[in-house]
Amino acid sequence: MASTVIFGGRLGPSLLILAFLAFSVLSYPLYSLSGHSGPISRLRSRHSRGGEELKPRRCGLDPLTLLPIDEDGDESYSDTLLAPTTTSASSSPFASFDYNSHWYPVIWACDLRLNDLTKVTVFDQDYVVARISDTEVICLQDRCPHKAAALSQGRVTSTGKLQCAYHGWSFDGKSGACVEIPQILDPGFVVGGQGGGPRIPLQSRAQAIPAQIHQEMVWIFPGGNLEQALQAPPPPSVPEFDALGYKMCGFFVRDFPDIDWSIVLSNICDPDHGLFAHQAKGFDLYSASKDHPMSFTSELFPNNGKGWILQSQVDAERKVLHVDKQWRKNHQNGNNKKNASVKEGSKAEESKLATVYFSAPCHVHQKRVDRNALSINNDNDSRALSSFVTVFHVCPVGAGKSRFMSAMVLKNQFPLIGLFTRRWQTKLFLENFLDQDTYLLATQQQYILDQEARDLKQALLKTDNDKALVCSTRRNLFCLCSPTEKFGSKLEQFWDATLWRSPNRKERLLQLQAAGAFSQTPPRIVVLDRKVQHLDICQDAQDVVRNCRRITRIGKSIGFLAFAAAIVMATATVTTPQQTLYTALRRPLWLWFTCGLSLAVSRVANSIRKEYYFKYTDDLRRRDMNKIPKEIWADK
């Protein structure tokens, strides 16, 4: 994993240990000082449960079409992953996919404080959500029908209504109906003018959006009304969440205003990048090779083709690292045993299958399961369970933008697991981990979205029918040849076939290109700005930063007071010429211990606070890159 130094300096080892232990004890105030009660309990809704080596055929002509290699080395044209470029949109397996027929994740339920309004965005359309009880959320389009002001700037009344801050109009969060206009308030008023009181116009209704809490996530259905939402498939589920003895923890959220949501999802489903971008050896368990090919265990098109589910599996064994180990063994002659050592997988690890489950358009979860399991993550079967599942939700904020949300589902097999899975602890790791490849994704976007906009212009010259639009942006731009990219090529085919049909994308994409948004990649300090992308949108992160400041101030104050008291006590004890000040200073040991511990805790708290701001400089990038030849892949 990413080895990032959280705090540095020349503190002695014993002092560091004492500081860490003390801060672990004091970490509770990071939440308690602000009245934070921690993540809410599990919230249920009505939907809680319900090999071959690949290479490009012709890198210049059709690089994204991956072909299996026959044993004699000839290319096989019988099983291409992508259709030829002349394939029409109507013949695509994704021709019926409908972005308006899906629920979309917008924010973790634990990040919604009771009766507090929060703005979220899906497909470049703003919405306002509020949690009015532990198990109920409401959602409206973030536009007051009076004068188009943002409803998210208002408040939730004591009666559970959503009130606009501009003129005080109040709305029912479930239906969107305007229930009160203060300027025409009269004891006899009724909605629609039925009766003798003043009339509330029917045009005053705000647009209500179906919303629910499912597996700790707030989902909204922007594609229709409640009746249409009930007919749509439920939000995707992680089977371990509902199993006895499991807990979901490590809730994380980060906005990427400079990275398209499709690029983020492609990155999540690409384990090959983990070895080099993150220097994380665990990614190799999810990669594929000629000896350990990837296979698709299921590909479903639910809801009459309006959805798409893809699942793959591969042997959870070292592949790339095994090749590197053998090369080092043959060429380094044991001169560098430290660098050449790559741990072999344990028997328990080798008996596992690494699985990736993608539910279009924006859910992924990954886990390793026993290869002897009867079924693996098929909604129609009793699915195999894993002791550790990584869950990803990517909200399609808009063209060129995304919101990344992740969590872990763990089996409670360790009695002290709660001490090491607190939310602020996982954030420290994830912020540094994401910084390692986020800027790389931003550099991709410059070319991918610019080419997508160009292709869109050409396609619109031929037809204005959305279903007839054919896109080949990723097919022509990428050259995929890794065996692991069997999954990725399928995903890129899906993006090419469907992205233009997502709401507001065509218009927004052309606007961004006309404004020069794709002319260059934003600077690193903008792309990796943790304050804007995480701290400003996560209230409990703001609590942590606020209380870290308090702990820092208190620790410094106690440390300096203890230092001053030690000096005074030492000076007072020098009563004879034979006594020296140095000898006297050694006596109040408890004061020196208090001083050192307080300053150490203060320093750790300040270091944690800094983790919520820009950190990953070019120097840190170079440091990480230098790990590759030492630990991952030798220079050959």
Backbone torsions as a table, in degrees:
resi	resn	phi	psi	omega
1	MET	NA	171.2	-179.4
2	ALA	-66.1	120.8	-179.5
3	SER	-97.3	95.7	-177.5
4	THR	-110.8	132.0	178.7
5	VAL	-76.9	117.3	-177.7
6	ILE	-79.3	-38.3	175.8
7	PHE	-145.6	146.5	-176.7
8	GLY	-126.0	-158.2	-179.0
9	GLY	107.0	178.0	-176.2
10	ARG	-104.6	49.6	173.8
11	LEU	-78.9	143.4	177.5
12	GLY	-66.2	152.5	-178.5
13	PRO	-56.5	-42.2	-178.9
14	SER	-65.7	-38.4	179.6
15	LEU	-67.3	-36.8	176.4
16	LEU	-63.0	-42.3	178.9
17	ILE	-63.5	-45.7	178.6
18	LEU	-62.0	-39.5	-179.7
19	ALA	-65.1	-42.4	-179.8
20	PHE	-64.9	-44.6	179.6
21	LEU	-62.5	-42.8	-179.8
22	ALA	-65.0	-40.3	-179.0
23	PHE	-70.2	-32.1	176.2
24	SER	-62.9	-39.3	178.4
25	VAL	-68.2	-37.8	-176.1
26	LEU	-86.6	-1.5	-175.4
27	SER	-66.8	-22.6	178.3
28	TYR	-56.8	-38.9	178.9
29	PRO	-62.4	-16.9	177.0
30	LEU	-56.0	-30.0	176.0
31	TYR	-103.3	-44.8	-168.4
32	SER	-67.1	-29.0	-178.7
33	LEU	-63.9	-24.1	-179.5
34	SER	-107.9	9.5	177.5
35	GLY	79.2	15.9	-179.3
36	HIS	-75.6	132.4	-177.0
37	SER	-99.3	7.8	179.1
38	GLY	83.4	179.2	-179.9
39	PRO	-58.6	141.1	-179.8
40	ILE	-69.4	160.0	-179.8
41	SER	-68.3	167.5	-178.2
42	ARG	-57.7	129.2	-178.4
43	LEU	-108.5	127.3	-177.5
44	ARG	-102.2	150.6	173.9
45	SER	-128.2	-178.6	-179.3
46	ARG	-69.3	-14.6	-178.2
47	HIS	-102.8	18.3	-171.0
48	SER	-58.1	-41.0	178.4
49	ARG	-135.3	85.9	157.3
50	GLY	-48.4	NA	NA
51	GLY	NA	157.1	-171.1
52	GLU	-143.2	145.5	175.9
53	GLU	-83.2	140.2	-175.5
54	LEU	-116.4	145.7	176.8
55	LYS	-150.1	161.9	178.1
56	PRO	-69.4	142.0	177.6
57	ARG	-71.8	-52.7	175.9
58	ARG	-143.8	108.7	-174.1
59	CYS	-59.2	-27.8	-177.4
60	GLY	-85.9	-23.9	-174.7
61	LEU	-103.2	-50.8	-174.6
62	ASP	-143.7	64.6	-168.9
63	PRO	-67.4	-22.5	-175.4
64	LEU	-86.1	-7.2	176.3
65	THR	-83.3	106.8	-177.4
66	LEU	-93.1	132.9	-176.5
67	LEU	-118.0	138.4	175.0
68	PRO	-70.5	149.5	179.7
69	ILE	-100.1	126.6	176.2
70	ASP	-71.8	164.9	-177.3
71	GLU	-62.5	-27.4	179.4
72	ASP	-85.7	2.0	175.8
73	GLY	93.6	-7.0	-179.4
74	ASP	-79.9	151.7	177.6
75	GLU	-76.1	141.6	176.0
76	SER	-105.2	123.9	-178.4
77	TYR	-98.3	15.3	-174.5
78	SER	-89.8	-14.1	-172.4
79	ASP	-142.6	62.2	178.0
80	THR	-76.6	145.0	-178.6
81	LEU	-80.7	-25.9	179.2
82	LEU	-122.1	144.6	179.2
83	ALA	-70.8	158.0	177.2
84	PRO	-59.7	160.3	-176.1
85	THR	-65.4	-17.4	-179.2
86	THR	-86.5	-1.8	-179.0
87	THR	-64.2	134.8	179.2
88	SER	-79.8	160.6	-178.8
89	ALA	-63.3	-33.7	-176.4
90	SER	-68.2	-25.8	-179.0
91	SER	-89.9	-2.5	178.8
92	SER	-70.1	144.0	176.9
93	PRO	-64.8	-13.6	-179.4
94	PHE	-103.6	17.4	-175.3
95	ALA	-62.4	-28.9	-177.4
96	SER	-97.5	-0.1	-177.8
97	PHE	-61.8	134.2	-173.9
98	ASP	-129.3	113.0	179.8
99	TYR	-67.2	-21.4	-179.6
100	ASN	-82.8	0.9	-178.5
101	SER	-107.6	25.7	-175.2
102	HIS	-132.8	152.2	169.6
103	TRP	-84.0	146.6	-177.4
104	TYR	-125.4	134.5	178.3
105	PRO	-78.4	135.7	-176.2
106	VAL	-124.1	-31.6	-177.8
107	ILE	-167.9	148.1	174.8
108	TRP	-67.5	140.1	-178.3
109	ALA	-60.5	-33.4	-179.2
110	CYS	-69.6	-13.7	176.8
111	ASP	-90.6	-2.0	175.2
112	LEU	-100.8	111.9	176.3
113	ARG	-81.1	148.4	-173.9
114	LEU	-56.7	130.3	177.2
115	ASN	57.7	36.3	176.9
116	ASP	-122.5	136.6	-176.6
117	LEU	-88.5	139.2	179.6
118	THR	-136.2	131.1	178.0
119	LYS	-87.2	135.2	174.6
120	VAL	-130.7	161.3	-177.5
121	THR	-133.7	133.3	175.8
122	VAL	-134.8	124.8	-179.4
123	PHE	53.1	46.3	176.6
124	ASP	62.5	20.8	175.7
125	GLN	-119.2	128.9	-177.2
126	ASP	-86.8	141.3	176.7
127	TYR	-133.8	159.8	175.8
128	VAL	-120.9	130.8	179.8
129	VAL	-121.4	152.8	178.6
130	ALA	-150.2	142.7	175.4
131	ARG	-99.0	115.0	-176.5
132	ILE	-99.7	-7.3	172.7
133	SER	-158.6	177.2	-177.9
134	ASP	-63.9	-24.7	-175.1
135	THR	-121.5	8.7	-173.5
136	GLU	-135.0	134.0	175.5
137	VAL	-127.3	154.4	175.3
138	ILE	-123.8	156.9	-178.9
139	CYS	-147.9	135.2	174.9
140	LEU	-132.6	156.3	170.0
141	GLN	-63.5	136.8	-172.6
142	ASP	-79.8	60.7	179.5
143	ARG	-153.5	118.6	177.8
144	CYS	-74.3	131.4	-179.2
145	PRO	-68.1	-11.3	-179.6
146	HIS	-70.0	-65.2	-179.4
147	LYS	-136.6	25.1	172.2
148	ALA	66.2	22.9	175.7
149	ALA	-76.1	159.3	-178.4
150	ALA	-74.3	121.1	178.1
151	LEU	-69.2	-22.7	-179.0
152	SER	-67.0	-12.1	177.0
153	GLN	-87.5	-0.1	-177.8
154	GLY	-92.3	-140.9	-176.4
155	ARG	-152.0	166.5	171.9
156	VAL	-98.5	124.9	-178.1
157	THR	-75.0	169.9	179.9
158	SER	-65.6	-17.8	177.9
159	THR	-96.0	7.8	176.9
160	GLY	84.6	14.3	178.0
161	LYS	-94.4	157.3	179.4
162	LEU	-100.6	118.9	-174.6
163	GLN	-109.5	129.8	178.1
164	CYS	-72.4	139.1	-178.1
165	ALA	-78.7	-13.0	-173.8
166	TYR	-79.2	-55.4	-178.9
167	HIS	-128.2	5.6	174.1
168	GLY	83.2	12.6	176.0
169	TRP	-64.8	140.3	-178.7
170	SER	-117.4	143.4	-174.5
171	PHE	-130.7	147.5	172.0
172	ASP	-78.4	125.1	-173.8
173	GLY	-69.2	-20.9	-177.6
174	LYS	-88.8	-39.5	-177.6
175	SER	-103.1	-21.7	-175.8
176	GLY	84.2	-2.6	-177.6
177	ALA	-66.8	138.8	174.3
178	CYS	-75.8	121.5	-175.4
179	VAL	-107.8	-9.2	-179.5
180	GLU	-159.5	130.7	171.4
181	ILE	-124.6	105.2	-173.0
182	PRO	-55.6	-32.5	-175.1
183	GLN	-70.6	-17.6	178.4
184	ILE	-122.4	21.2	-177.5
185	LEU	-60.8	131.8	179.3
186	ASP	-154.3	144.4	-178.8
187	PRO	-56.4	-20.8	-175.8
188	GLY	-103.5	8.7	-174.1
189	PHE	-73.8	146.6	176.5
190	VAL	-141.7	156.3	178.6
191	VAL	-70.0	132.3	175.4
192	GLY	83.4	-0.2	175.7
193	GLY	80.8	13.6	177.6
194	GLN	-79.4	97.9	-178.8
195	GLY	135.9	-166.7	-174.2
196	GLY	-99.7	-2.9	-176.3
197	GLY	-89.0	178.8	176.9
198	PRO	-57.5	150.2	-173.8
199	ARG	-95.7	129.3	169.5
200	ILE	-91.9	116.5	-175.2
201	PRO	-60.2	144.1	176.1
202	LEU	-66.3	-24.0	178.5
203	GLN	-69.9	-9.2	-178.5
204	SER	-81.9	2.2	-179.2
205	ARG	-72.0	130.0	173.0
206	ALA	-82.8	159.0	-178.4
207	GLN	-84.5	113.1	178.8
208	ALA	-84.7	142.2	-178.2
209	ILE	-119.7	127.1	176.3
210	PRO	-56.9	137.0	-178.3
211	ALA	-145.9	152.3	178.4
212	GLN	-157.7	163.6	172.9
213	ILE	-106.7	122.5	-178.5
214	HIS	-136.3	119.1	-179.2
215	GLN	50.6	52.4	174.9
216	GLU	71.3	0.4	-178.4
217	MET	-110.8	142.3	173.8
218	VAL	-88.2	122.7	179.6
219	TRP	-115.2	141.7	174.4
220	ILE	-125.6	157.4	-178.4
221	PHE	-120.4	85.9	-175.7
222	PRO	-77.2	-5.0	-173.8
223	GLY	-87.9	3.7	-179.4
224	GLY	174.5	-169.8	-178.6
225	ASN	-88.2	-174.0	-176.1
226	LEU	-62.6	-39.3	-179.7
227	GLU	-62.1	-43.2	177.7
228	GLN	-67.2	-35.6	179.3
229	ALA	-65.7	-37.2	179.5
230	LEU	-68.8	-27.3	178.8
231	GLN	-82.7	-18.8	-179.1
232	ALA	-77.7	158.3	175.8
233	PRO	-61.6	149.4	178.9
234	PRO	-67.9	165.2	174.9
235	PRO	-58.2	149.7	179.3
236	PRO	-61.6	149.4	-176.2
237	SER	-122.2	154.1	170.6
238	VAL	-104.2	116.7	-172.6
239	PRO	-60.3	-33.5	-178.8
240	GLU	-64.0	-26.9	-177.7
241	PHE	-58.4	-38.3	-176.4
242	ASP	-92.0	-0.5	-179.3
243	ALA	-82.9	150.1	-179.9
244	LEU	-68.9	135.3	176.8
245	GLY	89.1	12.8	178.5
246	TYR	-116.5	154.8	176.1
247	LYS	-139.9	146.5	174.9
248	MET	-100.8	132.7	-176.7
249	CYS	-150.9	-178.9	178.3
250	GLY	66.5	36.4	-178.9
251	PHE	-62.4	127.6	-176.2
252	PHE	-135.9	143.9	177.1
253	VAL	-142.5	139.9	176.3
254	ARG	-154.9	130.0	177.4
255	ASP	-84.5	142.8	174.1
256	PHE	-122.4	85.9	-176.8
257	PRO	-71.0	-6.8	-178.3
258	ASP	-117.3	14.3	-178.3
259	ILE	-136.9	126.5	-179.9
260	ASP	-67.1	146.1	-176.3
261	TRP	-64.6	-31.3	177.9
262	SER	-67.4	-34.8	178.2
263	ILE	-68.3	-39.6	178.4
264	VAL	-62.9	-44.4	-179.7
265	LEU	-66.5	-39.1	176.3
266	SER	-62.2	-36.9	178.7
267	ASN	-66.9	-41.0	179.1
268	ILE	-61.7	-37.6	-177.6
269	CYS	-88.8	17.2	-179.0
270	ASP	-119.9	85.0	-178.2
271	PRO	-68.8	-17.6	-179.1
272	ASP	-60.6	-29.5	-175.6
273	HIS	-74.9	-20.5	-172.5
274	GLY	-63.6	-34.3	-179.3
275	LEU	-65.6	-37.0	-173.5
276	PHE	-98.5	-45.7	-179.2
277	ALA	-71.4	-35.9	-177.1
278	HIS	-110.0	-10.4	-174.0
279	GLN	52.5	37.6	-177.4
280	ALA	-107.8	114.0	-172.9
281	LYS	-72.0	-21.1	-179.4
282	GLY	-63.3	-24.1	179.5
283	PHE	-63.1	-27.2	-177.3
284	ASP	-63.8	-23.5	178.7
285	LEU	-67.7	-22.5	-178.5
286	TYR	-99.9	-3.4	178.9
287	SER	-82.7	170.7	-179.5
288	ALA	-124.6	164.4	178.4
289	SER	-151.3	178.4	179.1
290	LYS	-63.4	-38.7	179.9
291	ASP	-79.2	-23.7	-180.0
292	HIS	-128.6	75.8	-176.2
293	PRO	-71.6	156.8	175.6
294	MET	-88.0	143.3	177.1
295	SER	-130.6	149.9	175.1
296	PHE	-91.4	117.8	179.5
297	THR	-83.6	-23.2	176.4
298	SER	-162.2	145.3	171.5
299	GLU	-141.4	111.5	-173.9
300	LEU	-118.2	150.1	175.4
301	PHE	-125.2	74.5	-175.2
302	PRO	-70.5	170.9	176.5
303	ASN	56.3	47.0	177.8
304	ASN	58.3	39.3	176.7
305	GLY	85.5	-0.3	-179.6
306	LYS	-78.8	-10.1	177.3
307	GLY	-123.9	174.4	178.6
308	TRP	-154.0	129.1	178.0
309	ILE	-128.4	129.4	179.5
310	LEU	-130.1	133.4	177.7
311	GLN	-134.4	136.3	179.3
312	SER	-124.3	162.7	174.2
313	GLN	-145.5	152.1	179.3
314	VAL	-153.8	153.9	178.6
315	ASP	-59.7	129.6	-179.6
316	ALA	-81.9	71.8	-179.9
317	GLU	-133.0	162.0	178.1
318	ARG	-72.7	131.2	178.3
319	LYS	-116.9	-67.3	179.4
320	VAL	-62.6	-43.6	-179.5
321	LEU	-64.8	-31.5	177.9
322	HIS	-67.7	-41.6	177.4
323	VAL	-62.5	-43.5	179.8
324	ASP	-64.3	-38.3	179.5
325	LYS	-63.5	-43.4	-179.6
326	GLN	-65.5	-38.1	179.1
327	TRP	-64.7	-45.6	178.8
328	ARG	-60.7	-40.2	-178.5
329	LYS	-64.0	-37.1	-176.8
330	ASN	-82.7	-26.4	-172.4
331	HIS	-111.0	-21.0	-178.9
332	GLN	-96.5	-9.2	175.7
333	ASN	52.7	33.5	176.1
334	GLY	73.6	11.2	-179.0
335	ASN	-71.8	-24.4	-179.2
336	ASN	-130.1	75.1	-174.8
337	LYS	-66.2	-31.1	-179.0
338	LYS	-64.5	-47.2	-178.2
339	ASN	-74.1	-27.2	-175.7
340	ALA	-84.4	-8.6	-175.0
341	SER	-82.2	119.5	173.2
342	VAL	-126.3	121.0	-175.7
343	LYS	-64.1	134.1	173.8
344	GLU	-74.5	150.8	178.5
345	GLY	-68.4	143.3	178.7
346	SER	-72.0	165.5	178.7
347	LYS	-61.1	-37.3	178.5
348	ALA	-64.0	-37.5	-179.6
349	GLU	-69.9	-40.8	-177.5
350	GLU	-68.7	-17.8	179.1
351	SER	-88.1	7.0	-176.6
352	LYS	-102.2	157.1	170.7
353	LEU	-117.1	128.9	176.9
354	ALA	-86.2	122.4	-176.0
355	THR	-119.1	143.2	175.1
356	VAL	-124.7	127.9	-176.8
357	TYR	-120.2	117.5	179.2
358	PHE	-116.3	122.4	175.3
359	SER	-114.3	108.0	-176.7
360	ALA	-63.9	144.6	7.7
361	PRO	-100.7	-2.0	-167.9
362	CYS	-150.6	27.0	179.5
363	HIS	-127.3	135.2	175.6
364	VAL	-139.2	138.3	164.6
365	HIS	-139.6	146.0	-173.8
366	GLN	-127.4	144.3	178.9
367	LYS	-164.6	168.2	173.4
368	ARG	-115.1	131.2	-176.9
369	VAL	-126.5	162.4	178.0
370	ASP	-65.8	130.2	-177.5
371	ARG	-67.5	-14.7	178.4
372	ASN	-86.9	0.9	179.1
373	ALA	-62.7	141.1	-177.1
374	LEU	-67.7	-36.0	179.3
375	SER	-145.9	152.2	-176.0
376	ILE	-127.5	103.0	168.8
377	ASN	58.1	35.5	174.1
378	ASN	-99.4	126.0	-175.5
379	ASP	-59.8	-20.1	-178.2
380	ASN	-91.2	-4.1	-177.4
381	ASP	-123.6	171.7	172.3
382	SER	-78.6	109.3	-169.0
383	ARG	-80.7	146.1	179.4
384	ALA	-69.1	147.0	-178.2
385	LEU	-108.3	152.0	178.4
386	SER	-124.6	154.5	179.6
387	SER	-78.0	-12.2	-179.4
388	PHE	-148.1	122.3	179.0
389	VAL	-127.4	132.9	174.8
390	THR	-101.2	125.3	-174.7
391	VAL	-112.8	133.1	178.9
392	PHE	-127.1	132.2	169.5
393	HIS	-125.0	129.9	177.5
394	VAL	-120.0	115.3	-179.7
395	CYS	-82.7	125.7	177.8
396	PRO	-76.2	79.9	-176.2
397	VAL	-59.0	-39.2	179.2
398	GLY	169.4	-177.1	178.3
399	ALA	-63.7	119.7	179.9
400	GLY	81.7	9.3	-177.4
401	LYS	-138.4	156.3	179.5
402	SER	-159.8	163.4	171.0
403	ARG	-125.6	120.4	-178.2
404	PHE	-96.7	128.4	178.2
405	MET	-135.0	134.4	-178.1
406	SER	-141.7	163.2	177.4
407	ALA	-160.7	171.8	176.5
408	MET	-122.0	143.9	171.1
409	VAL	-114.9	115.8	-173.1
410	LEU	-117.2	149.7	172.2
411	LYS	-87.2	130.6	-177.7
412	ASN	-76.1	67.8	-179.0
413	GLN	-101.5	-5.2	176.7
414	PHE	-118.0	127.6	-174.2
415	PRO	-63.9	-28.4	-176.5
416	LEU	-104.9	20.6	-175.2
417	ILE	-63.0	-28.5	-179.1
418	GLY	-65.4	-24.8	-179.6
419	LEU	-72.2	-20.3	-174.6
420	PHE	-113.6	7.0	-179.3
421	THR	-124.0	24.3	175.1
422	ARG	-66.4	150.1	-170.5
423	ARG	-61.3	-41.7	-177.8
424	TRP	-67.0	-28.0	178.4
425	GLN	-70.6	-45.3	179.8
426	THR	-66.7	-31.1	179.0
427	LYS	-64.4	-37.7	-179.6
428	LEU	-58.1	-40.4	179.5
429	PHE	-74.2	-46.7	-172.9
430	LEU	-66.0	-36.4	178.3
431	GLU	-59.1	-46.9	179.6
432	ASN	-68.2	-37.9	-179.6
433	PHE	-63.7	-46.1	-178.7
434	LEU	-67.8	-34.5	-179.7
435	ASP	-60.5	-24.7	-174.7
436	GLN	-67.7	-28.3	179.8
437	ASP	-125.7	-3.0	-178.0
438	THR	-61.9	-41.4	-179.6
439	TYR	-66.9	-32.2	176.9
440	LEU	-62.8	-39.3	178.2
441	LEU	-66.2	-36.1	177.7
442	ALA	-64.8	-35.7	177.6
443	THR	-69.3	-31.6	175.0
444	GLN	-64.2	-42.5	-172.6
445	GLN	-58.2	-37.5	-178.8
446	GLN	-52.8	-38.9	-177.0
447	TYR	-90.9	-40.8	-175.1
448	ILE	-66.1	-51.8	-176.4
449	LEU	-71.8	-32.0	176.4
450	ASP	-64.4	-43.4	178.6
451	GLN	-68.5	-36.5	177.7
452	GLU	-62.8	-40.4	177.7
453	ALA	-65.3	-39.8	178.2
454	ARG	-64.0	-44.6	179.0
455	ASP	-63.5	-35.6	179.2
456	LEU	-64.3	-43.2	178.4
457	LYS	-58.8	-44.2	-179.9
458	GLN	-65.2	-39.4	-178.8
459	ALA	-68.4	-36.7	-178.9
460	LEU	-69.4	-20.3	175.4
461	LEU	-70.5	-22.8	-177.3
462	LYS	-95.5	-34.5	-178.2
463	THR	-158.5	152.1	174.3
464	ASP	-111.4	12.2	177.8
465	ASN	-87.1	116.5	-176.8
466	ASP	-56.6	-40.6	-176.5
467	LYS	-71.6	-17.5	-179.6
468	ALA	-94.6	-7.0	-179.6
469	LEU	-69.0	130.6	179.3
470	VAL	-116.6	125.8	-179.1
471	CYS	-115.5	139.0	176.5
472	SER	-134.2	29.0	-174.5
473	THR	-57.9	-56.3	-175.7
474	ARG	-71.7	-30.4	176.8
475	ARG	-60.1	-43.4	-175.6
476	ASN	-85.7	-21.5	-174.6
477	LEU	-91.1	-32.2	-173.7
478	PHE	-98.6	157.6	172.6
479	CYS	-130.2	93.6	-175.5
480	LEU	-98.4	126.3	-177.5
481	CYS	-141.5	-1.1	177.7
482	SER	-77.8	143.7	174.8
483	PRO	-58.1	-28.4	178.3
484	THR	-67.6	-26.1	-174.5
485	GLU	-79.2	9.4	170.7
486	LYS	-60.0	-40.1	176.3
487	PHE	-71.0	-45.7	-177.5
488	GLY	-62.0	-38.8	-179.4
489	SER	-66.1	-35.0	176.2
490	LYS	-65.4	-39.4	179.8
491	LEU	-68.2	-41.5	178.9
492	GLU	-66.5	-33.7	174.6
493	GLN	-61.8	-40.1	178.4
494	PHE	-63.0	-44.4	179.4
495	TRP	-61.9	-45.7	-179.5
496	ASP	-60.6	-34.6	-175.2
497	ALA	-81.7	-23.7	-169.1
498	THR	-124.6	-23.0	-169.8
499	LEU	-56.8	-38.9	-178.0
500	TRP	-65.7	-17.9	179.2
501	ARG	-88.8	-4.7	177.8
502	SER	-71.3	146.2	-174.0
503	PRO	-56.9	134.1	172.0
504	ASN	67.2	2.7	-173.5
505	ARG	-70.5	-44.6	-175.7
506	LYS	-60.0	-49.3	-177.3
507	GLU	-63.3	-45.0	-177.2
508	ARG	-68.2	-37.5	-179.2
509	LEU	-63.6	-43.5	179.3
510	LEU	-68.3	-35.1	176.7
511	GLN	-64.0	-43.6	-178.9
512	LEU	-64.7	-40.7	179.6
513	GLN	-67.1	-40.9	179.0
514	ALA	-63.4	-30.8	179.5
515	ALA	-83.4	-1.9	179.0
516	GLY	78.7	22.7	-177.5
517	ALA	-66.9	-21.7	-177.2
518	PHE	-104.1	13.3	-177.2
519	SER	-73.6	-28.6	178.6
520	GLN	-158.3	160.1	178.7
521	THR	-81.3	133.9	176.9
522	PRO	-58.8	156.3	-179.8
523	PRO	-64.5	158.9	-176.3
524	ARG	-57.4	-39.2	-176.7
525	ILE	-66.5	-23.4	177.2
526	VAL	-84.6	-46.6	-177.7
527	VAL	-64.8	-32.7	-175.2
528	LEU	-109.8	32.3	-179.7
529	ASP	-79.9	96.8	-175.8
530	ARG	-67.5	-29.3	-179.1
531	LYS	-62.5	-50.6	-178.7
532	VAL	-69.8	-39.3	-171.2
533	GLN	-83.5	-22.7	-177.1
534	HIS	-131.2	-54.9	-173.4
535	LEU	-60.8	-42.6	-176.2
536	ASP	-71.3	-15.9	-177.1
537	ILE	-112.0	-7.2	-177.1
538	CYS	-115.9	108.7	-173.3
539	GLN	-68.3	-33.8	-179.9
540	ASP	-74.8	-23.5	171.4
541	ALA	-67.2	-37.5	175.7
542	GLN	-64.0	-36.0	176.2
543	ASP	-63.5	-43.0	-179.7
544	VAL	-62.5	-46.9	-179.6
545	VAL	-63.3	-43.5	179.8
546	ARG	-60.8	-43.9	-177.5
547	ASN	-78.1	-25.1	171.7
548	CYS	-64.4	-39.3	176.2
549	ARG	-62.0	-41.7	179.3
550	ARG	-64.1	-46.2	-180.0
551	ILE	-62.6	-38.1	178.4
552	THR	-62.1	-46.8	-180.0
553	ARG	-64.7	-44.4	-179.1
554	ILE	-65.5	-41.9	179.9
555	GLY	-62.6	-43.1	178.4
556	LYS	-64.5	-41.5	-179.6
557	SER	-62.6	-47.2	179.7
558	ILE	-64.2	-40.3	-179.4
559	GLY	-62.5	-45.6	-179.5
560	PHE	-69.5	-36.3	176.0
561	LEU	-64.2	-42.4	178.1
562	ALA	-64.3	-37.8	178.5
563	PHE	-64.2	-46.1	179.4
564	ALA	-64.0	-41.5	179.2
565	ALA	-63.5	-38.6	179.1
566	ALA	-64.4	-40.3	179.2
567	ILE	-65.4	-43.7	-179.5
568	VAL	-63.4	-46.1	-179.9
569	MET	-63.5	-40.0	179.8
570	ALA	-66.2	-40.8	179.1
571	THR	-64.8	-38.6	-178.1
572	ALA	-69.0	-25.4	-177.3
573	THR	-84.2	-8.4	177.5
574	VAL	-81.8	96.1	-176.5
575	THR	-112.1	-17.1	-179.7
576	THR	-125.2	155.6	179.5
577	PRO	-61.4	-25.3	-177.1
578	GLN	-72.0	-24.8	179.5
579	GLN	-81.5	138.7	177.8
580	THR	-110.2	158.7	179.2
581	LEU	-64.1	-34.6	180.0
582	TYR	-62.5	-42.6	178.7
583	THR	-65.2	-39.7	-179.4
584	ALA	-67.8	-34.1	-178.6
585	LEU	-65.6	-21.0	-177.6
586	ARG	-82.1	-7.9	-172.8
587	ARG	-82.4	-46.2	-178.9
588	PRO	-77.2	67.5	-174.6
589	LEU	-62.8	-35.7	-177.3
590	TRP	-66.2	-30.5	176.5
591	LEU	-70.9	-39.8	177.8
592	TRP	-66.1	-38.4	177.3
593	PHE	-63.6	-44.2	178.4
594	THR	-62.1	-41.1	179.4
595	CYS	-62.4	-49.6	-178.2
596	GLY	-64.4	-43.6	-178.9
597	LEU	-66.0	-41.7	-179.7
598	SER	-63.1	-44.1	179.6
599	LEU	-67.9	-34.5	177.9
600	ALA	-66.8	-45.5	177.5
601	VAL	-61.6	-40.3	178.1
602	SER	-61.1	-40.8	-178.7
603	ARG	-69.1	-41.4	177.8
604	VAL	-62.7	-44.0	179.3
605	ALA	-61.4	-40.7	179.1
606	ASN	-67.2	-36.1	177.8
607	SER	-66.3	-39.9	177.1
608	ILE	-64.0	-40.7	178.3
609	ARG	-59.2	-40.6	-178.3
610	LYS	-66.4	-22.2	180.0
611	GLU	-65.8	-14.5	-178.8
612	TYR	-95.2	12.6	178.8
613	TYR	-128.2	172.1	-178.4
614	PHE	-54.5	134.1	-175.3
615	LYS	-141.2	-38.7	-168.0
616	TYR	-79.5	84.6	-179.3
617	THR	-78.9	174.9	178.6
618	ASP	-66.0	-29.0	177.0
619	ASP	-65.7	-40.4	177.0
620	LEU	-67.5	-34.6	176.2
621	ARG	-62.5	-44.5	178.6
622	ARG	-63.2	-37.9	177.7
623	ARG	-60.7	-43.1	179.3
624	ASP	-67.6	-39.0	179.8
625	MET	-63.9	-32.0	179.4
626	ASN	-68.9	-14.0	178.2
627	LYS	-77.4	-22.8	-172.8
628	ILE	-59.9	-55.0	-179.1
629	PRO	-67.4	-20.7	-179.3
630	LYS	-82.5	-36.1	-170.5
631	GLU	-120.7	-23.5	-169.8
632	ILE	-112.8	-59.0	-171.2
633	TRP	-145.3	112.1	-176.0
634	ALA	-67.8	145.2	174.8
635	ASP	-68.2	122.8	-172.5
636	LYS	-114.7	NA	NA
